[in-house]
Amino acid sequence: MESSPLSRHFDLRLQELNQQIHSCLKDVRKHLQELEQAAQQPPVAGPVGGQPKDFAQLLKESLQQRTPPPGKDR
């Protein structure tokens, strides 16, 4: 049985989407592990008066230091 060209196109697109989903899930798992590790570490002294930074501050700083993931220009 022969498949149509349109069917082939959808198959390729579905494979591409599947790869993107798996790649994104891998990134999410990695980020969750990093968050778990950061949550287990003792508080870090902040720049003003030695006040410890809260998790939100540390996360914001970390995100600002990261480069944007590929495909973010959509």
HURA-V476460 format. One line per field, one symbol per residue. ss: DSSP state (h for helix, s for strand, l for the rest). psi: psi as a letter, one per 40 degrees, with the letter a starting at -180 (. if undefined). burial: + if it has 24 or more other ideal C-beta (glycine too) atoms within 12 Angstrom, else -. A space follows every 10 residues. Layout:
ss: ???
psi: ???
burial: ???
This chain:
ss: llllhhhhhh hhhhhhhhhh hhhhhhhhhh hhhhhhhhhh llllslllll lsllhhhhhh hhhhhlllll llll
psi: hhiidddddd dddddddddd dddddddddd ddddddddde iiihhidhee hiiidddddd dddddiiiii eee.
burial: ---------- ---------- ---------- ---------- ---------- -------+-- ---------- ----
